[in-house]
Amino acid sequence: MPSPILRIVSLCAAVALVGCATSESTPSPGAGGTSGTAGKTGSAGTSGGAGTSGSAGTSGSAGTSGTAGASGTAGISGSAGSSGTQGSAGTSGSAGTSGSAGTSGTAGSSGAAGRGGTTGTAGTTGVAGRGGSTGTAGTTGAAGRGGSTGAAGITGAAGTTGSAGATGTAGSNGCAYMPPVELVYARWPMPNPASAGLPNPSSYTDNGDGTVTDNVTHLVWQKTVTSSQAYTWCDAINYCATLTLAGRTWHLPTRIELLSIVDFTRTGPGANTTAFPGIPGGKYHWTASPWVVSQIATKPQYSWMVNFSDGLTSNAADRTALEYARCVSGPSPGPLPSPRYTQVAAGEVQDVDTKLIWATSGTTATTDFATAQTTCSGLGLNGHTWRTPSIKELSTLVDEIPPISKVSPAIDTATFSDTPANAPYWSSSLYGGMAATAHDPWVINYQDGYTEYNQTAALVRCVR
C-alpha cells in the first residue's frame, strides 16, 4: 500500500479562483504532457498528361508535265491544305515537267500547323490527319487535315492536407477520455461499512467466476488485482475496456464508483478483504475521472485515484504513473435525473438516486469533531432525527467533472447555496476506526471533492 500521504493538488495553485484559499499538503504538480504530433500533409494530385498533336497530312504529288513540247499552260498550284487541327504542313507538289514550253506548276502551299492539345486528364492523342489525295493533271493535292486536338486533361485535384494531430489532453501522457456523465454520481444507495451501524451496510456475493457483486449498489467487480495490473491512466482505461472476464463488459470505475467499496473503518487495506483478497500494496488505484483543472491543456494532466491503504481520494495522480486498475461492470443506469434533488420539506431535499435526505443549510462557523456530531443530532429540523454523514455519503454530493468555468465549490450550488469554495466538512467516519482523540477523523473539501484526515476544525452539513 502507498504510505498514507495526502497527495492533494490545490485548485488555488492551478487556476485563479475567486475566494480560493490554498489547501494543505499541496505537492508540486507534475509537468504537463507533450502535444500530439501533427498530421502529415496529403500529397498533391498529379496533372493529366497533355494531348499529343495529330500528325500532319502529306501534300499531293506534283502535276505531270504537258504534252508535245509546246508550252503547256502553267500547272495550277495545289490549293492550300486546310488547317489541320493538328496536322503537319503539306509538302509542296513537285513542279510539272516541261511540256513544249510548259511552265512548272507552282508548289502546293503548306497545310497550316495543327493546334496543340491542351492539358488533358491524360488527354487522348488526336487522330493523325489523313494525307491529301494526289493532284491530277499537275494540281497539287489538298493538304491533309490535321489530327483533332486532344481534349483538355483535368488537372488532378490537390491532395488534402492531413489534419493536425490532436494534442492529447495531457500531451504524450494523456488520452482524451471523459467518463459517461451518468456514471459520475452515485446512482444507487451508498454502502457504509457493516460495522459502522449506518444505513445501507455493505455486503458482497462471490460469483465464483472471478467477480464479486456488491449487494447494495449491484455493481459487479473484478475480484482480484495483482501487482502486474499496474498501468498508466490511458492504458488502465483500455485494459478494462478490453477485459472479457466472465463474459461481461467492463470499464475503469469513476471516483464515486471506486469509493463505494472503501471501508473507512479499516486501514492496510481499507477494504473488505473477504470480498477483495490480496489487494497489492505500494500503489494507488486509478479511477476514470479526470481532475477538473486538467480541462485546461496547459495545466497538469491529472486524474483521481484512491489509496486502498486507508481510502484517501486524491486529485494528484499523474497520468504517466503506473497505478493499479480494478475494473467494474454494470448496466447503464440511464440519464441523470433532473432535478437531481427534490424538496421534501422546508430546508430539506432528497437525492433521487441515493435516497439520502439532506439539510440544505450547513453551519457557517467551523467547530471541532465532537461539536459537529451534537450539532446534527440536536438539529430537530421539521421534527426529524438527523446525523453527521459518513465520508462516503458526503462524497455523493461532489460534482467531480464540472465545467472549468465553475469549479469551486464542486457541488450543486442552487441546492446547497451556502457551501464555501474552499472549506472542510466533518464526517462521522473515524480514521481506521480510531477515536477522534487518537487520530483526526475524515473530512471532505468541496473545493473539488478531495478527502483528508488532518483537520481539527470544519463545517458540518446534516443528513437523515
Disulfide bonds with the S-S distance in Angstrom:
Cys12-Cys20 2.13
Cys175-Cys234 2.36
Cys240-Cys327 2.06
Cys376-Cys462 2.10
